[in-house]
Amino acid sequence: MATPIDLKTLTESERTILVQGIPLLRDDDPYYWEKKDFKDLYQKWLVETGAEYAEGGFAQFKLAVAYMKRRVPLTYKTGDIYVQKKEYGLRDVK
């Protein structure tokens, strides 16, 4: 069983990768995790985290994406700005 990652310890860039995985998690295909986009995002995650969470493997990454889906109010980076999801939409954080 995959061990949950404490999302508060992640950088904005690492959180952004998890946010990018949310739409992939919502895919109706029962084998969505085998899609190239999801595997590419996992590789990006390993590079960004310096393979810190490699021991948990792909299952831990999927669990982190699912946790991020529930906790999106954390700040994450999109382009050159930081974004924080609020109850009524997205806003820029300075």
C-alpha positions in Angstrom: 0.0 0.0 0.0 1.3 3.4 -0.9 2.3 5.8 1.9 0.7 9.3 1.7 2.9 12.3 1.1 2.6 15.3 3.3 1.6 17.9 0.7 2.6 20.8 2.9 6.3 19.8 2.6 6.2 20.0 -1.2 7.4 23.0 -3.2 5.1 24.9 -5.5 6.6 23.3 -8.6 6.1 19.8 -7.1 2.4 20.7 -6.2 1.9 22.0 -9.8 2.9 18.6 -11.2 0.3 17.0 -8.9 -2.3 19.5 -10.1 -1.5 18.7 -13.7 -2.3 15.0 -12.9 -5.8 15.7 -11.6 -7.5 15.7 -15.0 -5.6 12.5 -15.9 -7.0 10.9 -12.7 -10.5 11.7 -13.8 -10.3 9.7 -17.0 -13.0 7.1 -17.4 -10.7 4.5 -18.9 -10.1 1.8 -16.3 -6.4 1.7 -17.3 -5.9 5.5 -17.2 -2.6 5.1 -15.4 -1.1 3.3 -18.4 -1.5 6.4 -20.6 1.6 8.1 -21.9 0.6 11.5 -20.4 0.4 10.0 -16.9 3.7 8.2 -17.2 5.4 11.3 -18.6 4.1 13.3 -15.6 5.4 10.7 -13.3 8.8 11.0 -14.8 8.6 14.8 -14.5 7.7 14.2 -10.8 10.7 12.0 -10.2 13.0 14.6 -11.7 11.5 17.5 -9.8 11.6 15.7 -6.5 15.0 14.3 -7.1 13.5 10.8 -6.9 12.8 11.4 -3.2 9.5 9.5 -3.4 10.7 6.8 -5.9 10.5 4.1 -3.2 6.7 4.5 -3.1 6.6 4.2 -6.9 3.8 5.1 -9.2 1.1 4.1 -6.7 2.4 6.7 -4.3 2.3 9.3 -7.1 -1.3 8.5 -7.9 -2.2 8.7 -4.2 -0.5 12.1 -4.0 -2.5 13.3 -7.1 -5.7 12.1 -5.4 -4.8 13.9 -2.2 -4.0 17.1 -4.2 -7.3 16.9 -5.9 -9.0 17.1 -2.4 -6.6 19.8 -1.2 -6.2 22.2 -4.2 -6.5 25.3 -2.0 -2.7 25.0 -1.6 -0.7 27.4 -3.7 0.9 26.0 -6.9 2.8 27.5 -9.7 1.4 28.1 -13.2 3.7 29.8 -15.6 5.3 32.7 -13.9 2.6 33.3 -11.3 1.5 31.6 -8.2 -2.2 30.6 -8.1 -4.4 29.7 -5.1 -7.7 28.1 -5.7 -10.5 29.8 -3.7 -14.1 28.9 -3.2 -15.2 31.0 -6.2 -12.4 30.4 -8.6 -8.7 31.1 -9.1 -6.9 34.2 -8.1 -3.3 35.4 -8.4 -1.2 35.3 -5.2 1.6 37.9 -5.0 
